[in-house]
Amino acid sequence: MNSKQRLSAYLKGEKVDRRPSLIVIGSAVCRFANDGRGMDIETYCKDWKKMAQAAAAAAREFKLDFIQIASDLLREAEGYGSQVTFYKDKLPTMTRAALSDISEVDRLRPLKAKDIPRLYDLVEAAQWALSDPDVDPMVLAVGPMTVAGNVRGVEDLMVDMLDEPEACEKLLDIVSDTTLDFISCLAEKGVKYVYVADPVASLVSPAVYGKFVFPVHKKIYDHMKKLGITGRLHVCGNTSGIIKYTSALGAAIVDVDHLVDFRQALEIADGKCLLNGNIDPVADVYTCDAAHTRQAILDAASSVSNARALFMPGCELPTDTKAENILAIHEALVEIGG
């Protein structure tokens, strides 16, 4: 059973040899570029071909069941005018927000994916990865709260949501329209899987999530469903208070971080989606040995009595995570079985 078959079958509830591995390995793929000589993180963020080639090699090396088509969370915000600074040894940062005041949202208009060169690079990368005979690409679409936070500044956005809610809703709608167009471009190329990463969504209360974020998230997953794309949501941090919302979005897979009680989350989700988690990416993968990592995955499965769920670190792995620790996750999944 290859990765394409395994992921498709498990999502349908069919028998598989083991649970799919959907680890967000992030920039750890950099070590596989240039025939194993590696690449720096700025190249990873700017050269879609090298990024995709490295991700495909990493998928095979680490026994992943998707090719990660992603790098940083700033592509969309860069397109809207935020200043982004790149580095050789770490992910880029937003160094100047496009909007100095939320009232400036009135000058923004929704952009198409092709209007943002680095965003459309992911369409090109996905098209390249679709030729892989064994593993399907899964493409990152940055969630609307995170894009809005990188357009306005996260702290300022949090204040604006209290003081200027209508302007914030307008900003979320504008950036979401870009995401919808991006997903349409991916669907035209034949992409089957998209994951929305929206870490800023974990910073708001359940009530604020329900009012502001749920509607735009729901619109995105409804659009995926219409286009035949299987959606995944990745929101790190303690999302216990919003699982009642995120499990009802229509995403097939919802990632849960280590701060969430996995058994309780499964009870809340009640089979509406697959939950994927939830060991600590630092304590259980980065700063330990491979035996600890393997046992952490086994313990996660045991904690929910091997319920229908997926098991992985709850957030993206650091760049220099040890290869043997990542492989230990695969070994544990083999032991857990289908």
Secondary structure, 3 states (H helix, E strand, C coil): CCHHHHHHHHHCCCCCCCCCCCCCCHHHHHHHHHHHCCCCHHHHHHCHHHHHHHHHHHHHHCCCCCEEECCCCCHHHHHCCCEEECCCCCCCEEEECCCCCHHHHHHCCCCCHHHCHHHHHHHHHHHHHCCCCCCCEEEEEECHHHHHHHHHCHHHHHHHHHHCHHHHHHHHHHHHHHHHHHHHHHHHHCCCEEEEECHHHHHCCHHHHHHHHHHHHHHHHHHHHHHCCEEEEECCCCCHHHHHHHCCCCCCEEECCCCCCHHHHHHHHCCCCEEEEEECCHHHHHCCCHHHHHHHHHHHHHHCCCCCCEEEECCCCCCCCCHHHHHHHHHHHHHHCC
